[in-house]
Each structure stands twice: as structure tokens, then as C-alpha cells.
Amino acid sequence: MNEDLISALKQIEKERSIPMEVIFEAMESALSSAYKKKLPSYQDIVVQMDRSTGRILVFAVKKVVPEVTNPDQETALEEA
């Protein structure tokens, strides 16, 4: 599927004259926004797309603390 995604993005780049980096950034932003709407407790989400394979990675950014009071936004020092 990822090869199909990259192929489709290359076609959009060619047909619309939109640089591939702009397409990737727009997709990352859209996926991040969708994630935040679906899981509102995870507000600090980072989406990264591999530019050569199309692989999509989603990270929940958490604060490292000695004692966790909000598990959705924090992680224990031992776990980090």
C-alpha cells in the first residue's frame, strides 16, 4: 500500500506542480489534526511520514516526570 501512496503522491506532484515536500507536510498536518480530534486527551501528537517509503509514524509527546499524575500527558522517569 505504501508504494501505491508514494506513486499517487508523485502523480499529484507532477499533475498539480506541487512540491512533494509540501504534500508530505500537508498530509502530516492533516493526520495530526485528525488524531487530535479522535483522541482529544493526546493533544501533543507528532506525525512523521517517511519520504521514500510512505511509512507513517505517530508519536504522543509526553513530559517525563518523577511521579505521574496525568498518564495521557506524562510518563514516569523510569519508563523514559
PyMOL Python script that loads the backbone (N, CA, C, O; Angstrom):
from pymol import cmd

cmd.read_pdbstr("""\
ATOM      1  N   MET A   1       0.820  -1.195   0.000  1.00  0.00           N
ATOM      2  CA  MET A   1       0.000   0.000   0.000  1.00  0.00           C
ATOM      3  C   MET A   1       0.862   1.257   0.000  1.00  0.00           C
ATOM      4  O   MET A   1       0.537   2.224  -0.689  1.00  0.00           O
ATOM      5  N   ASN A   2       1.949   1.261   0.756  1.00  0.00           N
ATOM      6  CA  ASN A   2       2.784   2.457   0.838  1.00  0.00           C
ATOM      7  C   ASN A   2       3.393   2.809  -0.509  1.00  0.00           C
ATOM      8  O   ASN A   2       3.564   3.987  -0.820  1.00  0.00           O
ATOM      9  N   GLU A   3       3.725   1.796  -1.319  1.00  0.00           N
ATOM     10  CA  GLU A   3       4.245   2.079  -2.653  1.00  0.00           C
ATOM     11  C   GLU A   3       3.177   2.757  -3.501  1.00  0.00           C
ATOM     12  O   GLU A   3       3.478   3.643  -4.301  1.00  0.00           O
ATOM     13  N   ASP A   4       1.929   2.335  -3.322  1.00  0.00           N
ATOM     14  CA  ASP A   4       0.821   2.967  -4.035  1.00  0.00           C
ATOM     15  C   ASP A   4       0.642   4.418  -3.591  1.00  0.00           C
ATOM     16  O   ASP A   4       0.345   5.297  -4.400  1.00  0.00           O
ATOM     17  N   LEU A   5       0.828   4.647  -2.302  1.00  0.00           N
ATOM     18  CA  LEU A   5       0.719   6.007  -1.774  1.00  0.00           C
ATOM     19  C   LEU A   5       1.780   6.913  -2.381  1.00  0.00           C
ATOM     20  O   LEU A   5       1.478   8.012  -2.845  1.00  0.00           O
ATOM     21  N   ILE A   6       3.014   6.451  -2.374  1.00  0.00           N
ATOM     22  CA  ILE A   6       4.114   7.252  -2.940  1.00  0.00           C
ATOM     23  C   ILE A   6       3.863   7.503  -4.420  1.00  0.00           C
ATOM     24  O   ILE A   6       4.087   8.611  -4.907  1.00  0.00           O
ATOM     25  N   SER A   7       3.405   6.498  -5.132  1.00  0.00           N
ATOM     26  CA  SER A   7       3.107   6.648  -6.558  1.00  0.00           C
ATOM     27  C   SER A   7       2.013   7.685  -6.783  1.00  0.00           C
ATOM     28  O   SER A   7       2.113   8.506  -7.695  1.00  0.00           O
ATOM     29  N   ALA A   8       0.969   7.651  -5.955  1.00  0.00           N
ATOM     30  CA  ALA A   8      -0.124   8.619  -6.078  1.00  0.00           C
ATOM     31  C   ALA A   8       0.355  10.032  -5.767  1.00  0.00           C
ATOM     32  O   ALA A   8      -0.045  10.990  -6.427  1.00  0.00           O
ATOM     33  N   LEU A   9       1.212  10.156  -4.760  1.00  0.00           N
ATOM     34  CA  LEU A   9       1.736  11.480  -4.405  1.00  0.00           C
ATOM     35  C   LEU A   9       2.632  12.037  -5.516  1.00  0.00           C
ATOM     36  O   LEU A   9       2.611  13.235  -5.800  1.00  0.00           O
ATOM     37  N   LYS A  10       3.406  11.168  -6.129  1.00  0.00           N
ATOM     38  CA  LYS A  10       4.249  11.612  -7.245  1.00  0.00           C
ATOM     39  C   LYS A  10       3.389  12.080  -8.416  1.00  0.00           C
ATOM     40  O   LYS A  10       3.740  13.035  -9.110  1.00  0.00           O
ATOM     41  N   GLN A  11       2.275  11.410  -8.628  1.00  0.00           N
ATOM     42  CA  GLN A  11       1.365  11.807  -9.703  1.00  0.00           C
ATOM     43  C   GLN A  11       0.751  13.176  -9.398  1.00  0.00           C
ATOM     44  O   GLN A  11       0.636  14.020 -10.287  1.00  0.00           O
ATOM     45  N   ILE A  12       0.359  13.393  -8.147  1.00  0.00           N
ATOM     46  CA  ILE A  12      -0.174  14.705  -7.750  1.00  0.00           C
ATOM     47  C   ILE A  12       0.881  15.782  -7.939  1.00  0.00           C
ATOM     48  O   ILE A  12       0.592  16.870  -8.438  1.00  0.00           O
ATOM     49  N   GLU A  13       2.109  15.470  -7.534  1.00  0.00           N
ATOM     50  CA  GLU A  13       3.219  16.423  -7.691  1.00  0.00           C
ATOM     51  C   GLU A  13       3.379  16.818  -9.146  1.00  0.00           C
ATOM     52  O   GLU A  13       3.554  17.995  -9.461  1.00  0.00           O
ATOM     53  N   LYS A  14       3.319  15.845 -10.026  1.00  0.00           N
ATOM     54  CA  LYS A  14       3.515  16.096 -11.454  1.00  0.00           C
ATOM     55  C   LYS A  14       2.335  16.854 -12.067  1.00  0.00           C
ATOM     56  O   LYS A  14       2.528  17.835 -12.785  1.00  0.00           O
ATOM     57  N   GLU A  15       1.114  16.395 -11.779  1.00  0.00           N
ATOM     58  CA  GLU A  15      -0.074  16.991 -12.393  1.00  0.00           C
ATOM     59  C   GLU A  15      -0.375  18.395 -11.876  1.00  0.00           C
ATOM     60  O   GLU A  15      -0.804  19.262 -12.637  1.00  0.00           O
ATOM     61  N   ARG A  16      -0.151  18.616 -10.586  1.00  0.00           N
ATOM     62  CA  ARG A  16      -0.519  19.898  -9.964  1.00  0.00           C
ATOM     63  C   ARG A  16       0.664  20.829  -9.731  1.00  0.00           C
ATOM     64  O   ARG A  16       0.493  21.959  -9.275  1.00  0.00           O
ATOM     65  N   SER A  17       1.854  20.353 -10.042  1.00  0.00           N
ATOM     66  CA  SER A  17       3.078  21.138  -9.818  1.00  0.00           C
ATOM     67  C   SER A  17       3.226  21.565  -8.357  1.00  0.00           C
ATOM     68  O   SER A  17       3.612  22.693  -8.054  1.00  0.00           O
ATOM     69  N   ILE A  18       2.906  20.627  -7.466  1.00  0.00           N
ATOM     70  CA  ILE A  18       3.061  20.875  -6.035  1.00  0.00           C
ATOM     71  C   ILE A  18       4.284  20.085  -5.573  1.00  0.00           C
ATOM     72  O   ILE A  18       4.351  18.874  -5.781  1.00  0.00           O
ATOM     73  N   PRO A  19       5.243  20.754  -4.952  1.00  0.00           N
ATOM     74  CA  PRO A  19       6.433  20.034  -4.485  1.00  0.00           C
ATOM     75  C   PRO A  19       6.060  18.903  -3.516  1.00  0.00           C
ATOM     76  O   PRO A  19       5.163  19.057  -2.687  1.00  0.00           O
ATOM     77  N   MET A  20       6.746  17.791  -3.630  1.00  0.00           N
ATOM     78  CA  MET A  20       6.464  16.624  -2.798  1.00  0.00           C
ATOM     79  C   MET A  20       6.553  16.957  -1.311  1.00  0.00           C
ATOM     80  O   MET A  20       5.756  16.452  -0.520  1.00  0.00           O
ATOM     81  N   GLU A  21       7.500  17.791  -0.923  1.00  0.00           N
ATOM     82  CA  GLU A  21       7.647  18.149   0.494  1.00  0.00           C
ATOM     83  C   GLU A  21       6.400  18.863   1.011  1.00  0.00           C
ATOM     84  O   GLU A  21       5.992  18.644   2.152  1.00  0.00           O
ATOM     85  N   VAL A  22       5.795  19.707   0.189  1.00  0.00           N
ATOM     86  CA  VAL A  22       4.574  20.415   0.578  1.00  0.00           C
ATOM     87  C   VAL A  22       3.438  19.418   0.774  1.00  0.00           C
ATOM     88  O   VAL A  22       2.646  19.556   1.706  1.00  0.00           O
ATOM     89  N   ILE A  23       3.352  18.422  -0.089  1.00  0.00           N
ATOM     90  CA  ILE A  23       2.322  17.393   0.021  1.00  0.00           C
ATOM     91  C   ILE A  23       2.512  16.599   1.312  1.00  0.00           C
ATOM     92  O   ILE A  23       1.552  16.365   2.046  1.00  0.00           O
ATOM     93  N   PHE A  24       3.747  16.186   1.586  1.00  0.00           N
ATOM     94  CA  PHE A  24       4.014  15.424   2.801  1.00  0.00           C
ATOM     95  C   PHE A  24       3.681  16.237   4.049  1.00  0.00           C
ATOM     96  O   PHE A  24       3.069  15.714   4.979  1.00  0.00           O
ATOM     97  N   GLU A  25       4.072  17.498   4.079  1.00  0.00           N
ATOM     98  CA  GLU A  25       3.792  18.345   5.238  1.00  0.00           C
ATOM     99  C   GLU A  25       2.292  18.519   5.446  1.00  0.00           C
ATOM    100  O   GLU A  25       1.817  18.503   6.582  1.00  0.00           O
ATOM    101  N   ALA A  26       1.547  18.684   4.360  1.00  0.00           N
ATOM    102  CA  ALA A  26       0.093  18.825   4.458  1.00  0.00           C
ATOM    103  C   ALA A  26      -0.542  17.539   4.990  1.00  0.00           C
ATOM    104  O   ALA A  26      -1.460  17.581   5.809  1.00  0.00           O
ATOM    105  N   MET A  27      -0.048  16.412   4.521  1.00  0.00           N
ATOM    106  CA  MET A  27      -0.585  15.133   4.995  1.00  0.00           C
ATOM    107  C   MET A  27      -0.260  14.907   6.467  1.00  0.00           C
ATOM    108  O   MET A  27      -1.108  14.435   7.225  1.00  0.00           O
ATOM    109  N   GLU A  28       0.948  15.238   6.869  1.00  0.00           N
ATOM    110  CA  GLU A  28       1.323  15.087   8.275  1.00  0.00           C
ATOM    111  C   GLU A  28       0.448  15.981   9.159  1.00  0.00           C
ATOM    112  O   GLU A  28      -0.002  15.557  10.223  1.00  0.00           O
ATOM    113  N   SER A  29       0.214  17.193   8.721  1.00  0.00           N
ATOM    114  CA  SER A  29      -0.619  18.121   9.479  1.00  0.00           C
ATOM    115  C   SER A  29      -2.062  17.618   9.564  1.00  0.00           C
ATOM    116  O   SER A  29      -2.680  17.677  10.627  1.00  0.00           O
ATOM    117  N   ALA A  30      -2.592  17.129   8.457  1.00  0.00           N
ATOM    118  CA  ALA A  30      -3.963  16.624   8.437  1.00  0.00           C
ATOM    119  C   ALA A  30      -4.115  15.393   9.331  1.00  0.00           C
ATOM    120  O   ALA A  30      -5.095  15.275  10.067  1.00  0.00           O
ATOM    121  N   LEU A  31      -3.156  14.489   9.268  1.00  0.00           N
ATOM    122  CA  LEU A  31      -3.213  13.294  10.109  1.00  0.00           C
ATOM    123  C   LEU A  31      -3.096  13.664  11.587  1.00  0.00           C
ATOM    124  O   LEU A  31      -3.776  13.075  12.428  1.00  0.00           O
ATOM    125  N   SER A  32      -2.254  14.617  11.903  1.00  0.00           N
ATOM    126  CA  SER A  32      -2.110  15.074  13.284  1.00  0.00           C
ATOM    127  C   SER A  32      -3.422  15.677  13.792  1.00  0.00           C
ATOM    128  O   SER A  32      -3.847  15.394  14.912  1.00  0.00           O
ATOM    129  N   SER A  33      -4.052  16.501  12.971  1.00  0.00           N
ATOM    130  CA  SER A  33      -5.330  17.118  13.365  1.00  0.00           C
ATOM    131  C   SER A  33      -6.411  16.065  13.560  1.00  0.00           C
ATOM    132  O   SER A  33      -7.190  16.143  14.510  1.00  0.00           O
ATOM    133  N   ALA A  34      -6.462  15.088  12.675  1.00  0.00           N
ATOM    134  CA  ALA A  34      -7.454  14.022  12.790  1.00  0.00           C
ATOM    135  C   ALA A  34      -7.239  13.205  14.062  1.00  0.00           C
ATOM    136  O   ALA A  34      -8.197  12.838  14.743  1.00  0.00           O
ATOM    137  N   TYR A  35      -5.992  12.928  14.373  1.00  0.00           N
ATOM    138  CA  TYR A  35      -5.665  12.186  15.589  1.00  0.00           C
ATOM    139  C   TYR A  35      -6.117  12.942  16.822  1.00  0.00           C
ATOM    140  O   TYR A  35      -6.686  12.359  17.745  1.00  0.00           O
ATOM    141  N   LYS A  36      -5.863  14.251  16.835  1.00  0.00           N
ATOM    142  CA  LYS A  36      -6.230  15.072  17.984  1.00  0.00           C
ATOM    143  C   LYS A  36      -7.744  15.145  18.168  1.00  0.00           C
ATOM    144  O   LYS A  36      -8.228  15.232  19.296  1.00  0.00           O
ATOM    145  N   LYS A  37      -8.496  15.110  17.065  1.00  0.00           N
ATOM    146  CA  LYS A  37      -9.957  15.131  17.165  1.00  0.00           C
ATOM    147  C   LYS A  37     -10.483  13.797  17.687  1.00  0.00           C
ATOM    148  O   LYS A  37     -11.436  13.759  18.464  1.00  0.00           O
ATOM    149  N   LYS A  38      -9.861  12.713  17.257  1.00  0.00           N
ATOM    150  CA  LYS A  38     -10.304  11.376  17.659  1.00  0.00           C
ATOM    151  C   LYS A  38      -9.904  11.073  19.102  1.00  0.00           C
ATOM    152  O   LYS A  38     -10.672  10.457  19.841  1.00  0.00           O
ATOM    153  N   LEU A  39      -8.729  11.496  19.501  1.00  0.00           N
ATOM    154  CA  LEU A  39      -8.213  11.250  20.850  1.00  0.00           C
ATOM    155  C   LEU A  39      -7.836  12.581  21.501  1.00  0.00           C
ATOM    156  O   LEU A  39      -6.654  12.917  21.579  1.00  0.00           O
ATOM    157  N   PRO A  40      -8.832  13.341  21.968  1.00  0.00           N
ATOM    158  CA  PRO A  40      -8.550  14.693  22.479  1.00  0.00           C
ATOM    159  C   PRO A  40      -7.631  14.732  23.689  1.00  0.00           C
ATOM    160  O   PRO A  40      -7.022  15.767  23.957  1.00  0.00           O
ATOM    161  N   SER A  41      -7.512  13.636  24.424  1.00  0.00           N
ATOM    162  CA  SER A  41      -6.631  13.664  25.593  1.00  0.00           C
ATOM    163  C   SER A  41      -5.161  13.715  25.177  1.00  0.00           C
ATOM    164  O   SER A  41      -4.312  14.171  25.942  1.00  0.00           O
ATOM    165  N   TYR A  42      -4.865  13.246  23.965  1.00  0.00           N
ATOM    166  CA  TYR A  42      -3.493  13.301  23.445  1.00  0.00           C
ATOM    167  C   TYR A  42      -3.353  14.528  22.550  1.00  0.00           C
ATOM    168  O   TYR A  42      -3.505  14.432  21.333  1.00  0.00           O
ATOM    169  N   GLN A  43      -3.069  15.663  23.141  1.00  0.00           N
ATOM    170  CA  GLN A  43      -3.015  16.898  22.369  1.00  0.00           C
ATOM    171  C   GLN A  43      -1.665  17.158  21.737  1.00  0.00           C
ATOM    172  O   GLN A  43      -1.569  17.939  20.790  1.00  0.00           O
ATOM    173  N   ASP A  44      -0.622  16.522  22.239  1.00  0.00           N
ATOM    174  CA  ASP A  44       0.702  16.754  21.678  1.00  0.00           C
ATOM    175  C   ASP A  44       1.099  15.542  20.836  1.00  0.00           C
ATOM    176  O   ASP A  44       1.815  14.655  21.300  1.00  0.00           O
ATOM    177  N   ILE A  45       0.625  15.522  19.603  1.00  0.00           N
ATOM    178  CA  ILE A  45       0.846  14.421  18.662  1.00  0.00           C
ATOM    179  C   ILE A  45       1.790  14.892  17.563  1.00  0.00           C
ATOM    180  O   ILE A  45       1.661  16.007  17.056  1.00  0.00           O
ATOM    181  N   VAL A  46       2.737  14.039  17.200  1.00  0.00           N
ATOM    182  CA  VAL A  46       3.640  14.323  16.092  1.00  0.00           C
ATOM    183  C   VAL A  46       3.485  13.194  15.068  1.00  0.00           C
ATOM    184  O   VAL A  46       3.592  12.016  15.409  1.00  0.00           O
ATOM    185  N   VAL A  47       3.234  13.562  13.826  1.00  0.00           N
ATOM    186  CA  VAL A  47       3.117  12.586  12.743  1.00  0.00           C
ATOM    187  C   VAL A  47       4.291  12.795  11.803  1.00  0.00           C
ATOM    188  O   VAL A  47       4.569  13.916  11.376  1.00  0.00           O
ATOM    189  N   GLN A  48       4.976  11.704  11.486  1.00  0.00           N
ATOM    190  CA  GLN A  48       6.089  11.757  10.544  1.00  0.00           C
ATOM    191  C   GLN A  48       5.856  10.727   9.453  1.00  0.00           C
ATOM    192  O   GLN A  48       5.493   9.583   9.723  1.00  0.00           O
ATOM    193  N   MET A  49       6.072  11.154   8.214  1.00  0.00           N
ATOM    194  CA  MET A  49       5.968  10.246   7.073  1.00  0.00           C
ATOM    195  C   MET A  49       7.350  10.078   6.463  1.00  0.00           C
ATOM    196  O   MET A  49       8.054  11.054   6.207  1.00  0.00           O
ATOM    197  N   ASP A  50       7.722   8.844   6.237  1.00  0.00           N
ATOM    198  CA  ASP A  50       8.992   8.567   5.571  1.00  0.00           C
ATOM    199  C   ASP A  50       8.832   8.963   4.110  1.00  0.00           C
ATOM    200  O   ASP A  50       7.949   8.463   3.412  1.00  0.00           O
ATOM    201  N   ARG A  51       9.687   9.859   3.659  1.00  0.00           N
ATOM    202  CA  ARG A  51       9.568  10.413   2.303  1.00  0.00           C
ATOM    203  C   ARG A  51       9.842   9.388   1.208  1.00  0.00           C
ATOM    204  O   ARG A  51       9.395   9.579   0.077  1.00  0.00           O
ATOM    205  N   SER A  52      10.557   8.312   1.503  1.00  0.00           N
ATOM    206  CA  SER A  52      10.877   7.341   0.457  1.00  0.00           C
ATOM    207  C   SER A  52       9.962   6.120   0.474  1.00  0.00           C
ATOM    208  O   SER A  52       9.716   5.515  -0.570  1.00  0.00           O
ATOM    209  N   THR A  53       9.455   5.753   1.653  1.00  0.00           N
ATOM    210  CA  THR A  53       8.638   4.545   1.737  1.00  0.00           C
ATOM    211  C   THR A  53       7.156   4.829   1.961  1.00  0.00           C
ATOM    212  O   THR A  53       6.314   3.972   1.691  1.00  0.00           O
ATOM    213  N   GLY A  54       6.830   6.020   2.452  1.00  0.00           N
ATOM    214  CA  GLY A  54       5.444   6.346   2.755  1.00  0.00           C
ATOM    215  C   GLY A  54       5.007   5.851   4.122  1.00  0.00           C
ATOM    216  O   GLY A  54       3.845   6.005   4.499  1.00  0.00           O
ATOM    217  N   ARG A  55       5.924   5.261   4.863  1.00  0.00           N
ATOM    218  CA  ARG A  55       5.603   4.756   6.197  1.00  0.00           C
ATOM    219  C   ARG A  55       5.194   5.919   7.092  1.00  0.00           C
ATOM    220  O   ARG A  55       5.839   6.967   7.102  1.00  0.00           O
ATOM    221  N   ILE A  56       4.112   5.718   7.842  1.00  0.00           N
ATOM    222  CA  ILE A  56       3.580   6.767   8.705  1.00  0.00           C
ATOM    223  C   ILE A  56       3.824   6.387  10.160  1.00  0.00           C
ATOM    224  O   ILE A  56       3.474   5.291  10.597  1.00  0.00           O
ATOM    225  N   LEU A  57       4.434   7.314  10.904  1.00  0.00           N
ATOM    226  CA  LEU A  57       4.695   7.117  12.325  1.00  0.00           C
ATOM    227  C   LEU A  57       3.949   8.185  13.112  1.00  0.00           C
ATOM    228  O   LEU A  57       3.967   9.361  12.748  1.00  0.00           O
ATOM    229  N   VAL A  58       3.296   7.772  14.189  1.00  0.00           N
ATOM    230  CA  VAL A  58       2.558   8.701  15.044  1.00  0.00           C
ATOM    231  C   VAL A  58       3.128   8.593  16.452  1.00  0.00           C
ATOM    232  O   VAL A  58       3.229   7.502  17.011  1.00  0.00           O
ATOM    233  N   PHE A  59       3.499   9.740  17.016  1.00  0.00           N
ATOM    234  CA  PHE A  59       4.080   9.793  18.352  1.00  0.00           C
ATOM    235  C   PHE A  59       3.228  10.669  19.258  1.00  0.00           C
ATOM    236  O   PHE A  59       2.779  11.743  18.859  1.00  0.00           O
ATOM    237  N   ALA A  60       3.013  10.202  20.471  1.00  0.00           N
ATOM    238  CA  ALA A  60       2.403  11.029  21.511  1.00  0.00           C
ATOM    239  C   ALA A  60       3.549  11.568  22.350  1.00  0.00           C
ATOM    240  O   ALA A  60       4.265  10.804  22.998  1.00  0.00           O
ATOM    241  N   VAL A  61       3.721  12.871  22.338  1.00  0.00           N
ATOM    242  CA  VAL A  61       4.801  13.511  23.085  1.00  0.00           C
ATOM    243  C   VAL A  61       4.333  13.684  24.531  1.00  0.00           C
ATOM    244  O   VAL A  61       3.288  14.277  24.799  1.00  0.00           O
ATOM    245  N   LYS A  62       5.134  13.149  25.450  1.00  0.00           N
ATOM    246  CA  LYS A  62       4.777  13.218  26.863  1.00  0.00           C
ATOM    247  C   LYS A  62       5.911  13.850  27.662  1.00  0.00           C
ATOM    248  O   LYS A  62       7.076  13.804  27.267  1.00  0.00           O
ATOM    249  N   LYS A  63       5.548  14.426  28.767  1.00  0.00           N
ATOM    250  CA  LYS A  63       6.515  15.035  29.676  1.00  0.00           C
ATOM    251  C   LYS A  63       7.010  13.956  30.644  1.00  0.00           C
ATOM    252  O   LYS A  63       6.215  13.181  31.176  1.00  0.00           O
ATOM    253  N   VAL A  64       8.311  13.911  30.866  1.00  0.00           N
ATOM    254  CA  VAL A  64       8.905  12.963  31.803  1.00  0.00           C
ATOM    255  C   VAL A  64       8.891  13.591  33.194  1.00  0.00           C
ATOM    256  O   VAL A  64       9.437  14.673  33.408  1.00  0.00           O
ATOM    257  N   VAL A  65       8.254  12.889  34.136  1.00  0.00           N
ATOM    258  CA  VAL A  65       8.107  13.408  35.499  1.00  0.00           C
ATOM    259  C   VAL A  65       8.462  12.322  36.517  1.00  0.00           C
ATOM    260  O   VAL A  65       8.385  11.132  36.209  1.00  0.00           O
ATOM    261  N   PRO A  66       8.848  12.728  37.722  1.00  0.00           N
ATOM    262  CA  PRO A  66       9.162  11.730  38.746  1.00  0.00           C
ATOM    263  C   PRO A  66       7.929  10.935  39.186  1.00  0.00           C
ATOM    264  O   PRO A  66       8.018   9.742  39.477  1.00  0.00           O
ATOM    265  N   GLU A  67       6.771  11.618  39.230  1.00  0.00           N
ATOM    266  CA  GLU A  67       5.527  10.962  39.632  1.00  0.00           C
ATOM    267  C   GLU A  67       4.427  11.346  38.646  1.00  0.00           C
ATOM    268  O   GLU A  67       4.144  12.528  38.449  1.00  0.00           O
ATOM    269  N   VAL A  68       3.819  10.351  38.039  1.00  0.00           N
ATOM    270  CA  VAL A  68       2.792  10.588  37.022  1.00  0.00           C
ATOM    271  C   VAL A  68       1.461  10.931  37.680  1.00  0.00           C
ATOM    272  O   VAL A  68       0.955  10.189  38.522  1.00  0.00           O
ATOM    273  N   THR A  69       0.901  12.082  37.274  1.00  0.00           N
ATOM    274  CA  THR A  69      -0.428  12.479  37.743  1.00  0.00           C
ATOM    275  C   THR A  69      -1.434  12.484  36.601  1.00  0.00           C
ATOM    276  O   THR A  69      -2.639  12.387  36.830  1.00  0.00           O
ATOM    277  N   ASN A  70      -0.938  12.597  35.373  1.00  0.00           N
ATOM    278  CA  ASN A  70      -1.802  12.570  34.193  1.00  0.00           C
ATOM    279  C   ASN A  70      -1.174  11.619  33.166  1.00  0.00           C
ATOM    280  O   ASN A  70      -0.314  12.038  32.391  1.00  0.00           O
ATOM    281  N   PRO A  71      -1.587  10.353  33.150  1.00  0.00           N
ATOM    282  CA  PRO A  71      -0.941   9.367  32.281  1.00  0.00           C
ATOM    283  C   PRO A  71      -1.084   9.652  30.782  1.00  0.00           C
ATOM    284  O   PRO A  71      -0.306   9.138  29.979  1.00  0.00           O
ATOM    285  N   ASP A  72      -2.058  10.456  30.406  1.00  0.00           N
ATOM    286  CA  ASP A  72      -2.215  10.804  28.987  1.00  0.00           C
ATOM    287  C   ASP A  72      -1.140  11.775  28.518  1.00  0.00           C
ATOM    288  O   ASP A  72      -0.809  11.808  27.333  1.00  0.00           O
ATOM    289  N   GLN A  73      -0.596  12.564  29.434  1.00  0.00           N
ATOM    290  CA  GLN A  73       0.369  13.593  29.057  1.00  0.00           C
ATOM    291  C   GLN A  73       1.732  13.441  29.720  1.00  0.00           C
ATOM    292  O   GLN A  73       2.664  14.186  29.414  1.00  0.00           O
ATOM    293  N   GLU A  74       1.846  12.478  30.627  1.00  0.00           N
ATOM    294  CA  GLU A  74       3.102  12.311  31.354  1.00  0.00           C
ATOM    295  C   GLU A  74       3.538  10.848  31.341  1.00  0.00           C
ATOM    296  O   GLU A  74       2.725   9.938  31.178  1.00  0.00           O
ATOM    297  N   THR A  75       4.841  10.649  31.518  1.00  0.00           N
ATOM    298  CA  THR A  75       5.396   9.314  31.674  1.00  0.00           C
ATOM    299  C   THR A  75       6.416   9.352  32.809  1.00  0.00           C
ATOM    300  O   THR A  75       7.052  10.377  33.057  1.00  0.00           O
ATOM    301  N   ALA A  76       6.558   8.237  33.479  1.00  0.00           N
ATOM    302  CA  ALA A  76       7.486   8.174  34.612  1.00  0.00           C
ATOM    303  C   ALA A  76       8.919   8.184  34.132  1.00  0.00           C
ATOM    304  O   ALA A  76       9.235   7.711  33.040  1.00  0.00           O
ATOM    305  N   LEU A  77       9.770   8.728  34.966  1.00  0.00           N
ATOM    306  CA  LEU A  77      11.203   8.797  34.660  1.00  0.00           C
ATOM    307  C   LEU A  77      11.763   7.405  34.393  1.00  0.00           C
ATOM    308  O   LEU A  77      12.590   7.238  33.496  1.00  0.00           O
ATOM    309  N   GLU A  78      11.328   6.408  35.154  1.00  0.00           N
ATOM    310  CA  GLU A  78      11.802   5.035  34.976  1.00  0.00           C
ATOM    311  C   GLU A  78      11.445   4.482  33.595  1.00  0.00           C
ATOM    312  O   GLU A  78      12.228   3.736  33.006  1.00  0.00           O
ATOM    313  N   GLU A  79      10.279   4.840  33.080  1.00  0.00           N
ATOM    314  CA  GLU A  79       9.859   4.357  31.766  1.00  0.00           C
ATOM    315  C   GLU A  79      10.603   5.035  30.631  1.00  0.00           C
ATOM    316  O   GLU A  79      10.840   4.438  29.581  1.00  0.00           O
ATOM    317  N   ALA A  80      10.966   6.283  30.854  1.00  0.00           N
ATOM    318  CA  ALA A  80      11.659   7.037  29.815  1.00  0.00           C
ATOM    319  C   ALA A  80      13.066   6.520  29.698  1.00  0.00           C
ATOM    320  O   ALA A  80      13.839   7.014  28.877  1.00  0.00           O
TER     321      ALA A  80
END
""", "prot")
cmd.dss("prot")
cmd.show_as("cartoon", "prot")
cmd.util.cbc("prot")
cmd.orient("prot")
